[in-house]
């Protein structure tokens, strides 16, 4: 089983490697999808990270509210409900 983590309020300057390095401290990153602007290639401020359940729980606890590139990031579990994905608040 894999859990998907929703990360928001990322700086446009953040890249996939920075996020991967941040999350791999808590376990294996199965996949990472940084949402970027098609024209500029810069981050739109959100990404999705997939990890094993225990690793994901540890990462969420440790990283929610942490500063990255001058911004406080928000890290939440993404819940799948009735065909929709929503961030657990």
QUIPE-V481579 format. One record per residue. N is the residue number from 1. RES is the residue in one small letter. PSI is psi in whole degrees, -180 to 180 (999 if undefined). OMEGA is omega in degrees with one decimal (* if undefined). D_FIRST is the distance of its C-alpha to the first C-alpha in Angstrom with 2 decimals. Layout:
# QUIPE-V481579
N&RES&PSI&OMEGA&D_FIRST  N&RES&PSI&OMEGA&D_FIRST
This chain:
# QUIPE-V481579
1&x&144&-179.2&0.00  2&x&143&172.7&3.78  3&x&143&177.5&6.87  4&x&130&-179.4&10.12  5&x&134&176.5&13.29  6&x&125&-179.4&16.67  7&x&129&-178.7&19.60  8&x&171&-177.6&23.15  9&x&32&177.0&26.79  10&x&146&174.5&26.55  11&x&147&175.7&29.92  12&x&-19&-178.4&30.88  13&x&-14&-177.2&31.54  14&x&139&177.4&27.98  15&x&172&-177.1&26.41  16&x&-39&-177.7&23.00  17&x&-41&178.5&24.01  18&x&-43&-179.3&24.86  19&x&-45&179.2&21.53  20&x&-45&179.2&19.65  21&x&-40&-179.8&22.04  22&x&-47&-175.2&21.53  23&x&-29&-176.4&17.74  24&x&-10&173.2&17.61  25&x&-21&-174.6&19.60  26&x&0&177.9&16.51  27&x&-176&-177.7&14.20  28&x&130&174.7&13.14  29&x&111&-178.3&13.17  30&x&-41&175.5&11.02  31&x&159&-179.8&13.23  32&x&131&179.5&16.00  33&x&100&176.9&18.17  34&x&123&-179.1&21.42  35&x&123&-176.0&23.46  36&x&158&173.5&27.01  37&x&135&-177.6&30.43  38&x&-40&-176.2&31.39  39&x&-44&-174.4&34.91  40&x&-24&-176.6&34.55  41&x&0&179.7&31.15  42&x&155&-178.6&30.77  43&x&141&172.6&27.83  44&x&-1&176.2&27.94  45&x&3&178.7&26.50  46&x&154&173.1&22.84  47&x&166&178.6&19.68  48&x&132&-179.0&15.94  49&x&131&176.6&13.75  50&x&132&-179.2&10.08  51&x&167&171.6&8.85  52&x&152&-174.2&6.62  53&x&-50&-178.0&6.97  54&x&-41&178.1&10.26  55&x&-42&180.0&11.56  56&x&-44&179.3&11.15  57&x&-44&178.7&12.98  58&x&-43&-179.1&15.58  59&x&-43&-179.9&16.17  60&x&-48&-179.9&16.73  61&x&-42&-174.9&19.13  62&x&-32&-169.4&20.95  63&x&-19&179.6&21.33  64&x&123&-179.8&22.08  65&x&-4&179.7&25.82  66&x&150&178.7&26.28  67&x&136&175.8&28.90  68&x&120&-179.0&28.22  69&x&41&174.8&31.21  70&x&6&178.9&33.23  71&x&144&174.1&30.83  72&x&119&-178.2&28.77  73&x&152&178.4&25.20  74&x&127&-174.5&23.00  75&x&118&-175.2&19.32  76&x&156&172.6&17.27  77&x&133&176.5&13.84  78&x&122&-179.6&13.71  79&x&139&175.6&13.33  80&x&118&-178.8&13.36  81&x&121&175.5&16.30  82&x&48&176.1&18.35  83&x&0&179.0&17.67  84&x&149&173.9&18.37  85&x&131&178.1&16.56  86&x&146&176.9&18.12  87&x&132&178.0&18.04  88&x&124&-178.6&18.01  89&x&999&*&21.45
